[in-house]
Amino acid sequence: MRLTSPLAALLLGLVVGLCAVLVAAEEVLWPVALERADGVSVPFTLARAASPHSREQGLMGRRELAAKQGMIFDFGADDFIVMWMKDTFVPLDMLFISAAGALVDIQYNTTVGSESLLPGKLPARYVIEINAGEARQFGLVPGARLRLPANFPTGP
């Protein structure tokens, strides 16, 4: 059976619209803060990599990232985490954070598009990716504490 042009266009529009809704539904932005040792709280707005696909995709393909925005990856429990920058076009700082909420390591100013492995030095549960330079700009160093909103979903 052959679809007529208006019907085909309508069906295509519905499929594209549904895909856009599903992608948008996965990328909810969460207000989080990193509290420095001096008590200053640095707010960020982060997308949560909630599914295996979104954790694998991360920020790949994005050409820009607004200031104080990024992505948080939740791996469920402390472990030695290894990241990379394949197909990522924005230089990033990667913050490795333990299940207890302590910032334990930072990979600064990662190389765009690199397939080099970027391991955390200590076990971590979370990795937060933010614009390169923001960790230093806001005085974030190991020992800072992650503050998640009370309704933040836990687990991968």
N, CA and C atoms as a LAMMPS dump frame, in Angstrom:
ITEM: TIMESTEP
0
ITEM: NUMBER OF ATOMS
468
ITEM: BOX BOUNDS ff ff ff
-5.0000000000000000e+02 5.0000000000000000e+02
-5.0000000000000000e+02 5.0000000000000000e+02
-5.0000000000000000e+02 5.0000000000000000e+02
ITEM: ATOMS id mol type element x y z
1 1 1 N 0.849 -1.165 0
2 1 2 C 0 0 0
3 1 3 C 0.899 1.234 0
4 2 1 N 0.557 2.191 -0.8
5 2 2 C 1.343 3.415 -0.914
6 2 3 C 0.676 4.517 -0.113
7 3 1 N 1.482 5.219 0.701
8 3 2 C 0.947 6.328 1.478
9 3 3 C 0.932 7.582 0.632
10 4 1 N -0.109 8.343 0.791
11 4 2 C -0.165 9.61 0.066
12 4 3 C 0.762 10.591 0.743
13 5 1 N 1.182 11.58 0.03
14 5 2 C 2.156 12.538 0.531
15 5 3 C 1.709 13.234 1.818
16 6 1 N 0.483 13.76 1.922
17 6 2 C 0.09 14.415 3.183
18 6 3 C 0.059 13.444 4.37
19 7 1 N -0.398 12.211 4.139
20 7 2 C -0.445 11.231 5.222
21 7 3 C 0.971 10.852 5.649
22 8 1 N 1.851 10.652 4.685
23 8 2 C 3.238 10.316 5.012
24 8 3 C 3.889 11.452 5.795
25 9 1 N 3.637 12.684 5.385
26 9 2 C 4.201 13.838 6.088
27 9 3 C 3.67 13.909 7.514
28 10 1 N 2.378 13.634 7.694
29 10 2 C 1.789 13.654 9.036
30 10 3 C 2.413 12.572 9.916
31 11 1 N 2.539 11.359 9.389
32 11 2 C 3.134 10.277 10.165
33 11 3 C 4.586 10.582 10.51
34 12 1 N 5.333 11.099 9.558
35 12 2 C 6.721 11.458 9.815
36 12 3 C 6.804 12.535 10.903
37 13 1 N 5.916 13.523 10.817
38 13 2 C 5.888 14.58 11.832
39 13 3 C 5.591 14.033 13.217
40 14 1 N 4.666 13.079 13.312
41 14 2 C 4.341 12.471 14.604
42 14 3 C 5.518 11.692 15.168
43 15 1 N 6.198 10.934 14.318
44 15 2 C 7.351 10.15 14.775
45 15 3 C 8.465 11.075 15.25
46 16 1 N 8.775 12.111 14.48
47 16 2 C 9.823 13.056 14.865
48 16 3 C 9.446 13.758 16.168
49 17 1 N 8.192 14.176 16.289
50 17 2 C 7.739 14.835 17.512
51 17 3 C 7.839 13.927 18.724
52 18 1 N 7.458 12.666 18.563
53 18 2 C 7.543 11.71 19.668
54 18 3 C 8.992 11.501 20.085
55 19 1 N 9.888 11.384 19.112
56 19 2 C 11.316 11.227 19.442
57 19 3 C 11.829 12.438 20.203
58 20 1 N 11.435 13.632 19.794
59 20 2 C 11.877 14.848 20.486
60 20 3 C 11.366 14.864 21.917
61 21 1 N 10.131 14.436 22.127
62 21 2 C 9.576 14.392 23.486
63 21 3 C 10.339 13.394 24.337
64 22 1 N 10.654 12.217 23.779
65 22 2 C 11.384 11.21 24.547
66 22 3 C 12.778 11.691 24.904
67 23 1 N 13.472 12.337 23.985
68 23 2 C 14.805 12.859 24.275
69 23 3 C 14.707 13.954 25.332
70 24 1 N 13.769 14.882 25.174
71 24 2 C 13.616 15.975 26.137
72 24 3 C 13.232 15.44 27.509
73 25 1 N 12.403 14.388 27.551
74 25 2 C 11.97 13.84 28.836
75 25 3 C 13.147 13.259 29.599
76 26 1 N 14.139 12.72 28.888
77 26 2 C 15.279 12.123 29.567
78 26 3 C 16.203 13.2 30.135
79 27 1 N 16.273 14.363 29.502
80 27 2 C 17.22 15.37 29.938
81 27 3 C 16.54 16.409 30.828
82 28 1 N 16.252 16.019 32.029
83 28 2 C 15.751 16.92 33.044
84 28 3 C 16.956 17.612 33.662
85 29 1 N 16.879 18.92 33.868
86 29 2 C 17.989 19.652 34.474
87 29 3 C 17.775 19.742 35.98
88 30 1 N 18.835 19.455 36.734
89 30 2 C 18.778 19.402 38.187
90 30 3 C 19.653 20.491 38.791
91 31 1 N 19.128 21.222 39.757
92 31 2 C 19.972 22.191 40.475
93 31 3 C 20.79 21.463 41.533
94 32 1 N 22.091 21.501 41.407
95 32 2 C 22.976 20.879 42.392
96 32 3 C 23.98 21.927 42.847
97 33 1 N 24.685 21.632 43.902
98 33 2 C 25.715 22.562 44.379
99 33 3 C 26.935 21.77 44.805
100 34 1 N 28.064 22.411 44.669
101 34 2 C 29.308 21.882 45.219
102 34 3 C 29.742 22.869 46.286
103 35 1 N 29.87 22.364 47.511
104 35 2 C 30.216 23.212 48.642
105 35 3 C 31.717 23.102 48.91
106 36 1 N 32.384 24.252 48.819
107 36 2 C 33.829 24.289 49.055
108 36 3 C 34.132 24.178 50.549
109 37 1 N 35.395 23.936 50.884
110 37 2 C 35.816 23.798 52.287
111 37 3 C 35.543 25.068 53.085
112 38 1 N 35.533 26.234 52.405
113 38 2 C 35.27 27.491 53.111
114 38 3 C 33.778 27.763 53.292
115 39 1 N 32.932 26.786 52.894
116 39 2 C 31.494 26.918 53.082
117 39 3 C 30.759 27.577 51.926
118 40 1 N 31.476 28.105 50.945
119 40 2 C 30.831 28.726 49.791
120 40 3 C 30.216 27.633 48.927
121 41 1 N 28.951 27.822 48.577
122 41 2 C 28.225 26.872 47.75
123 41 3 C 28.226 27.37 46.304
124 42 1 N 28.672 26.519 45.388
125 42 2 C 28.739 26.873 43.969
126 42 3 C 27.642 26.103 43.235
127 43 1 N 26.6 26.815 42.751
128 43 2 C 25.487 26.127 42.095
129 43 3 C 25.788 25.781 40.634
130 44 1 N 25.28 24.647 40.208
131 44 2 C 25.333 24.219 38.813
132 44 3 C 23.969 23.669 38.441
133 45 1 N 23.677 23.652 37.159
134 45 2 C 22.474 23.017 36.636
135 45 3 C 22.943 21.876 35.748
136 46 1 N 22.556 20.649 36.13
137 46 2 C 23.103 19.468 35.462
138 46 3 C 22.015 18.575 34.91
139 47 1 N 22.246 18.076 33.701
140 47 2 C 21.427 17.002 33.154
141 47 3 C 21.909 15.713 33.803
142 48 1 N 21.01 14.795 34.055
143 48 2 C 21.371 13.519 34.663
144 48 3 C 21.437 12.451 33.587
145 49 1 N 22.566 11.81 33.474
146 49 2 C 22.692 10.675 32.561
147 49 3 C 21.999 9.503 33.241
148 50 1 N 20.732 9.278 32.861
149 50 2 C 19.866 8.383 33.61
150 50 3 C 19.783 6.973 33.055
151 51 1 N 20.047 6.81 31.784
152 51 2 C 19.92 5.481 31.179
153 51 3 C 21.289 5.007 30.698
154 52 1 N 21.417 3.716 30.442
155 52 2 C 22.7 3.25 29.895
156 52 3 C 23.089 4.019 28.624
157 53 1 N 22.119 4.297 27.767
158 53 2 C 22.414 5.039 26.532
159 53 3 C 22.892 6.457 26.839
160 54 1 N 22.211 7.144 27.751
161 54 2 C 22.623 8.523 28.044
162 54 3 C 23.969 8.556 28.767
163 55 1 N 24.283 7.539 29.568
164 55 2 C 25.605 7.481 30.201
165 55 3 C 26.692 7.238 29.156
166 56 1 N 26.384 6.401 28.174
167 56 2 C 27.343 6.152 27.093
168 56 3 C 27.505 7.386 26.211
169 57 1 N 26.414 8.072 25.941
170 57 2 C 26.423 9.249 25.062
171 57 3 C 27.029 10.461 25.747
172 58 1 N 26.682 10.676 27.014
173 58 2 C 27.198 11.835 27.744
174 58 3 C 26.975 13.125 26.984
175 59 1 N 28.009 13.93 26.867
176 59 2 C 27.92 15.205 26.153
177 59 3 C 28.461 15.108 24.725
178 60 1 N 28.597 13.872 24.225
179 60 2 C 29.078 13.682 22.848
180 60 3 C 28.182 14.437 21.868
181 61 1 N 28.815 15.052 20.898
182 61 2 C 28.077 15.713 19.835
183 61 3 C 27.68 17.147 20.132
184 62 1 N 27.732 17.557 21.363
185 62 2 C 27.35 18.942 21.687
186 62 3 C 28.474 19.888 21.285
187 63 1 N 28.074 21.02 20.751
188 63 2 C 29.043 22.01 20.28
189 63 3 C 29.246 23.141 21.28
190 64 1 N 28.358 23.237 22.273
191 64 2 C 28.496 24.276 23.297
192 64 3 C 27.842 23.822 24.589
193 65 1 N 28.245 24.446 25.652
194 65 2 C 27.72 24.136 26.974
195 65 3 C 27.662 25.459 27.728
196 66 1 N 26.492 25.817 28.202
197 66 2 C 26.327 27.084 28.911
198 66 3 C 27.146 27.083 30.199
199 67 1 N 27.499 28.265 30.659
200 67 2 C 28.251 28.411 31.91
201 67 3 C 27.473 27.775 33.059
202 68 1 N 28.206 27.093 33.941
203 68 2 C 27.654 26.461 35.14
204 68 3 C 26.568 25.431 34.828
205 69 1 N 26.679 24.84 33.638
206 69 2 C 25.814 23.724 33.274
207 69 3 C 26.696 22.537 32.925
208 70 1 N 26.099 21.359 32.91
209 70 2 C 26.861 20.168 32.58
210 70 3 C 26.02 18.93 32.718
211 71 1 N 26.679 17.822 33.062
212 71 2 C 26.003 16.537 33.186
213 71 3 C 26.566 15.788 34.376
214 72 1 N 25.667 15.072 35.078
215 72 2 C 26.08 14.219 36.189
216 72 3 C 25.791 12.767 35.821
217 73 1 N 26.798 11.93 36.018
218 73 2 C 26.699 10.496 35.781
219 73 3 C 26.664 9.812 37.14
220 74 1 N 25.687 8.947 37.342
221 74 2 C 25.583 8.192 38.591
222 74 3 C 25.837 6.729 38.261
223 75 1 N 26.942 6.192 38.784
224 75 2 C 27.316 4.809 38.516
225 75 3 C 26.843 3.856 39.613
226 76 1 N 26.078 4.368 40.591
227 76 2 C 25.429 3.519 41.573
228 76 3 C 26.212 3.213 42.83
229 77 1 N 27.528 3.12 42.737
230 77 2 C 28.372 2.806 43.891
231 77 3 C 29.797 3.237 43.569
232 78 1 N 30.594 3.399 44.614
233 78 2 C 31.994 3.753 44.402
234 78 3 C 32.703 2.666 43.6
235 79 1 N 33.462 3.109 42.619
236 79 2 C 34.271 2.213 41.807
237 79 3 C 35.314 3.075 41.104
238 80 1 N 36.308 2.434 40.513
239 80 2 C 37.278 3.174 39.712
240 80 3 C 36.629 3.438 38.353
241 81 1 N 36.377 4.704 38.069
242 81 2 C 35.659 5.109 36.861
243 81 3 C 36.655 5.651 35.846
244 82 1 N 36.437 5.268 34.599
245 82 2 C 37.256 5.757 33.493
246 82 3 C 36.332 6.422 32.481
247 83 1 N 36.674 7.651 32.104
248 83 2 C 35.896 8.415 31.126
249 83 3 C 36.756 8.623 29.883
250 84 1 N 36.158 9.22 28.841
251 84 2 C 36.893 9.636 27.66
252 84 3 C 36.145 10.769 26.989
253 85 1 N 36.737 11.319 25.935
254 85 2 C 36.189 12.496 25.256
255 85 3 C 35.82 12.221 23.799
256 86 1 N 35.702 10.96 23.427
257 86 2 C 35.379 10.612 22.043
258 86 3 C 34.13 11.371 21.582
259 87 1 N 34.232 12.011 20.423
260 87 2 C 33.121 12.745 19.801
261 87 3 C 32.548 13.845 20.69
262 88 1 N 33.335 14.325 21.629
263 88 2 C 32.922 15.446 22.478
264 88 3 C 33.688 16.672 21.994
265 89 1 N 32.934 17.738 21.675
266 89 2 C 33.509 18.909 21.022
267 89 3 C 33.7 20.093 21.955
268 90 1 N 33.42 19.908 23.225
269 90 2 C 33.565 20.96 24.226
270 90 3 C 34.599 20.493 25.246
271 91 1 N 35.67 21.257 25.5
272 91 2 C 36.617 20.848 26.543
273 91 3 C 35.927 20.879 27.911
274 92 1 N 36.249 19.909 28.737
275 92 2 C 35.54 19.743 30.008
276 92 3 C 36.506 19.617 31.179
277 93 1 N 35.979 19.925 32.37
278 93 2 C 36.558 19.486 33.631
279 93 3 C 35.668 18.336 34.092
280 94 1 N 36.272 17.239 34.52
281 94 2 C 35.525 16.082 35.028
282 94 3 C 35.779 15.949 36.516
283 95 1 N 34.717 16.016 37.294
284 95 2 C 34.809 15.946 38.75
285 95 3 C 34.362 14.554 39.196
286 96 1 N 35.244 13.839 39.867
287 96 2 C 34.956 12.498 40.367
288 96 3 C 34.554 12.637 41.834
289 97 1 N 33.367 12.121 42.17
290 97 2 C 32.788 12.34 43.496
291 97 3 C 32.387 11.001 44.104
292 98 1 N 32.77 10.796 45.359
293 98 2 C 32.48 9.529 46.045
294 98 3 C 31.006 9.423 46.407
295 99 1 N 30.599 8.203 46.779
296 99 2 C 29.219 7.974 47.23
297 99 3 C 28.899 8.806 48.467
298 100 1 N 29.917 9.122 49.262
299 100 2 C 29.721 9.957 50.45
300 100 3 C 29.58 11.445 50.09
301 101 1 N 29.764 11.769 48.802
302 101 2 C 29.584 13.148 48.357
303 101 3 C 30.847 13.986 48.306
304 102 1 N 32.003 13.382 48.526
305 102 2 C 33.266 14.132 48.53
306 102 3 C 33.887 14.149 47.134
307 103 1 N 34.304 15.322 46.702
308 103 2 C 35.064 15.457 45.466
309 103 3 C 36.435 14.84 45.711
310 104 1 N 36.758 13.768 44.955
311 104 2 C 37.994 13.022 45.217
312 104 3 C 39.055 13.211 44.143
313 105 1 N 38.67 13.677 42.957
314 105 2 C 39.647 13.876 41.884
315 105 3 C 39.029 14.753 40.812
316 106 1 N 39.902 15.401 40.038
317 106 2 C 39.461 16.241 38.92
318 106 3 C 40.378 15.984 37.73
319 107 1 N 39.774 15.78 36.579
320 107 2 C 40.501 15.785 35.308
321 107 3 C 40.227 17.168 34.706
322 108 1 N 41.266 18.011 34.649
323 108 2 C 41.105 19.385 34.184
324 108 3 C 41.28 19.493 32.675
325 109 1 N 40.484 20.36 32.054
326 109 2 C 40.661 20.787 30.666
327 109 3 C 40.96 19.613 29.729
328 110 1 N 40.018 18.693 29.648
329 110 2 C 40.193 17.501 28.828
330 110 3 C 40.309 17.87 27.345
331 111 1 N 40.949 17.016 26.583
332 111 2 C 41.206 17.264 25.162
333 111 3 C 40.006 16.853 24.32
334 112 1 N 39.486 17.805 23.565
335 112 2 C 38.334 17.579 22.696
336 112 3 C 38.611 16.417 21.746
337 113 1 N 37.642 15.495 21.651
338 113 2 C 37.707 14.393 20.704
339 113 3 C 38.689 13.279 21.026
340 114 1 N 39.404 13.384 22.12
341 114 2 C 40.428 12.391 22.45
342 114 3 C 39.795 11.063 22.867
343 115 1 N 40.431 9.993 22.447
344 115 2 C 40.016 8.661 22.893
345 115 3 C 40.916 8.141 24.009
346 116 1 N 41.768 9.02 24.536
347 116 2 C 42.599 8.646 25.686
348 116 3 C 41.701 8.406 26.887
349 117 1 N 42.071 7.433 27.689
350 117 2 C 41.289 7.121 28.879
351 117 3 C 41.611 8.113 29.988
352 118 1 N 40.564 8.543 30.696
353 118 2 C 40.684 9.532 31.768
354 118 3 C 40.178 8.906 33.063
355 119 1 N 41.051 8.223 33.8
356 119 2 C 40.615 7.535 35.024
357 119 3 C 40.615 8.471 36.223
358 120 1 N 39.677 8.221 37.127
359 120 2 C 39.738 8.867 38.426
360 120 3 C 40.809 8.172 39.258
361 121 1 N 41.46 8.924 40.139
362 121 2 C 42.531 8.342 40.952
363 121 3 C 42.008 7.543 42.133
364 122 1 N 40.789 7.851 42.562
365 122 2 C 40.17 7.168 43.697
366 122 3 C 38.776 6.693 43.286
367 123 1 N 38.227 5.716 44.01
368 123 2 C 36.873 5.27 43.694
369 123 3 C 35.874 6.427 43.796
370 124 1 N 34.912 6.427 42.878
371 124 2 C 33.877 7.454 42.836
372 124 3 C 32.567 6.814 42.407
373 125 1 N 31.486 7.451 42.805
374 125 2 C 30.153 7.036 42.36
375 125 3 C 29.66 7.927 41.233
376 126 1 N 29.978 9.212 41.333
377 126 2 C 29.487 10.203 40.373
378 126 3 C 30.645 10.808 39.591
379 127 1 N 30.347 11.217 38.363
380 127 2 C 31.236 12.093 37.605
381 127 3 C 30.377 13.246 37.118
382 128 1 N 30.869 14.456 37.35
383 128 2 C 30.2 15.653 36.845
384 128 3 C 31.096 16.261 35.777
385 129 1 N 30.512 16.509 34.608
386 129 2 C 31.228 17.174 33.522
387 129 3 C 30.731 18.611 33.42
388 130 1 N 31.68 19.557 33.5
389 130 2 C 31.381 20.983 33.374
390 130 3 C 32.383 21.587 32.391
391 131 1 N 32.15 22.825 32.002
392 131 2 C 33.069 23.492 31.082
393 131 3 C 34.483 23.518 31.644
394 132 1 N 35.457 23.297 30.756
395 132 2 C 36.86 23.383 31.15
396 132 3 C 37.134 24.753 31.754
397 133 1 N 37.853 24.746 32.857
398 133 2 C 38.216 25.991 33.53
399 133 3 C 37.294 26.364 34.676
400 134 1 N 36.08 25.815 34.7
401 134 2 C 35.138 26.191 35.761
402 134 3 C 35.55 25.636 37.121
403 135 1 N 36.166 24.477 37.176
404 135 2 C 36.598 23.938 38.474
405 135 3 C 37.566 24.921 39.135
406 136 1 N 38.558 25.39 38.389
407 136 2 C 39.519 26.359 38.943
408 136 3 C 38.859 27.715 39.173
409 137 1 N 38.039 28.147 38.216
410 137 2 C 37.37 29.447 38.332
411 137 3 C 36.576 29.563 39.627
412 138 1 N 35.913 28.493 40.019
413 138 2 C 35.062 28.524 41.207
414 138 3 C 35.728 27.911 42.438
415 139 1 N 37.017 27.635 42.355
416 139 2 C 37.768 27.161 43.51
417 139 3 C 37.406 25.765 43.957
418 140 1 N 37.002 24.92 43.021
419 140 2 C 36.646 23.539 43.375
420 140 3 C 37.897 22.682 43.405
421 141 1 N 38.122 22.055 44.54
422 141 2 C 39.28 21.186 44.74
423 141 3 C 38.809 19.944 45.492
424 142 1 N 39.607 18.86 45.452
425 142 2 C 39.23 17.686 46.239
426 142 3 C 38.919 18.076 47.688
427 143 1 N 37.853 17.47 48.183
428 143 2 C 37.363 17.799 49.516
429 143 3 C 36.048 18.561 49.468
430 144 1 N 35.751 19.229 48.336
431 144 2 C 34.447 19.888 48.19
432 144 3 C 33.355 18.823 48.312
433 145 1 N 32.142 19.25 48.664
434 145 2 C 31.042 18.317 48.905
435 145 3 C 29.922 18.526 47.897
436 146 1 N 29.415 17.431 47.345
437 146 2 C 28.283 17.473 46.432
438 146 3 C 26.997 17.582 47.238
439 147 1 N 26.14 18.528 46.86
440 147 2 C 24.821 18.682 47.482
441 147 3 C 23.764 18.489 46.402
442 148 1 N 23.033 17.378 46.514
443 148 2 C 21.977 17.056 45.557
444 148 3 C 20.627 17.467 46.125
445 149 1 N 19.664 17.829 45.271
446 149 2 C 18.325 18.125 45.781
447 149 3 C 17.698 16.874 46.393
448 150 1 N 16.795 17.065 47.325
449 150 2 C 16.191 15.949 48.051
450 150 3 C 15.472 14.977 47.114
451 151 1 N 14.937 15.483 46.001
452 151 2 C 14.174 14.623 45.084
453 151 3 C 15.025 14.06 43.947
454 152 1 N 16.355 14.186 44.055
455 152 2 C 17.239 13.679 43.011
456 152 3 C 17.18 12.153 43.003
457 153 1 N 16.892 11.542 41.852
458 153 2 C 16.835 10.076 41.812
459 153 3 C 18.215 9.47 42.031
460 154 1 N 18.281 8.401 42.791
461 154 2 C 19.566 7.764 43.042
462 154 3 C 19.66 6.466 42.262
463 155 1 N 20.869 6.106 41.93
464 155 2 C 21.133 4.871 41.215
465 155 3 C 21.101 5.064 39.716
466 156 1 N 21.813 4.207 39.039
467 156 2 C 21.884 4.311 37.571
468 156 3 C 20.592 3.889 36.896
